[in-house]
Amino acid sequence: MSDTPPTPAGDAWTVKRILDWTIPHLKSHGSESPRLDAEILLAHARGCPRIQLYTNFDQPLTDEQRAVMRDLVKRRAAAEPVAYLVGHREFFGLDFRVTKDVLVPRPDTETLIVEAIEGLKPLAQPRVLDIGTGSGCIAIALAVRCPQAVVTAVDLSEPALAIARENAAKHNVADRIRFLSGDLFAPLPDAEPFDLIASNPPYIASAEIETLQPDVRLHEPRSALDGGPDGLDIIRRLIAEAPRYLVPQGKLLIEISGEQAEAVMQLLTANGSYDGIAVLKDLAKQPRVVRAVRKG
Ligand SMILES: C[S@@+](CC[C@H](N)C(=O)[O-])C[C@H]1O[C@@H](n2cnc3c(N)ncnc32)[C@H](O)[C@@H]1O
């Protein structure tokens, strides 16, 4: 199958015809959600909400819309993530701008947000630290849902921080989030206290990256994925350094992969500064987050 629809023989390229052509095309190029992808791309090309495709099934596309759609489909067929193609992604009910400089926010990460919100609710003005903020989705979702929270968000990547700042402004929480550039805790004043430290760090083992879906492997930032030989390089450092920045009874939440749960529990226990160590599961019942409470 070629990368562009054949020239129509008589019939116009309506919404329905474009979808009928695009869905099997994307499927044959490895998309796991070809209908959803096709609909999101077509809505983007037409500049309309996705729901409107259904009420406009018989409407032809303009030449310009077809040209835009042709380019989007070609790039999606080459495994470019839909979120990068349309420039945004929904996370925890909020719309985030995303570019190739940031990881695409994942529904898996909502497990961490739900747990964090529960812990922050009873606190008057909780201080929250998000390490490896990327698009800012964790820091911003917490700032939006916990209007009393003051948040610090750190990332090594300046381009990622620029996107995170944009997202904070878009959601009107820029005045409650301080963005810092640097390596984990390095940009913070020594032992600054936090009630919650949250992180979705890079946690894929380096060798495993080549086995990931092309969407992730070819397009998402390597620095957002690569957790070193066993995937735990950053997690080890977070566990070792966080106690200096947590108030007594302060909480550490780290997103992990299912296979890492046991090793990470051992690291937390061996550290000696934590109580209440637990693994939380995501909606698919997979271990997804470790929680630990600073002793004291
Ligand atoms: C898995 S992504 C998470 C992004 C976002 N928090 C999310 O949940 O979608 C990890 C992020 O950590 C950042 N990062 C990697 N190593 C870091 C380090 N040593 N210090 C600070 N940030 C780091 C990457 O640039 C990337 O934005």
The ligand as a Gaussian input file, in Angstrom:
#p B3LYP/6-31G(d) Opt

LIG

0 1
 C        9.964000       9.413000      32.241000
 S       10.152000      11.135000      31.951000
 C        8.802000      11.750000      32.933000
 C        8.220000      13.029000      32.445000
 C        6.921000      13.447000      33.169000
 N        7.166000      13.642000      34.585000
 C        5.838000      12.415000      32.958000
 O        5.482000      11.733000      33.939000
 O        5.341000      12.281000      31.825000
 C       11.591000      11.499000      32.893000
 C       12.068000      12.937000      32.888000
 O       13.209000      13.013000      33.749000
 C       14.179000      13.880000      33.194000
 N       15.489000      13.475000      33.741000
 C       16.269000      12.435000      33.386000
 N       17.362000      12.384000      34.151000
 C       17.274000      13.423000      35.025000
 C       18.109000      13.905000      36.085000
 N       19.254000      13.291000      36.391000
 N       17.726000      15.015000      36.762000
 C       16.558000      15.652000      36.448000
 N       15.722000      15.225000      35.461000
 C       16.073000      14.130000      34.771000
 C       14.040000      13.690000      31.691000
 O       14.533000      14.818000      30.995000
 C       12.531000      13.490000      31.552000
 O       11.879000      14.722000      31.308000

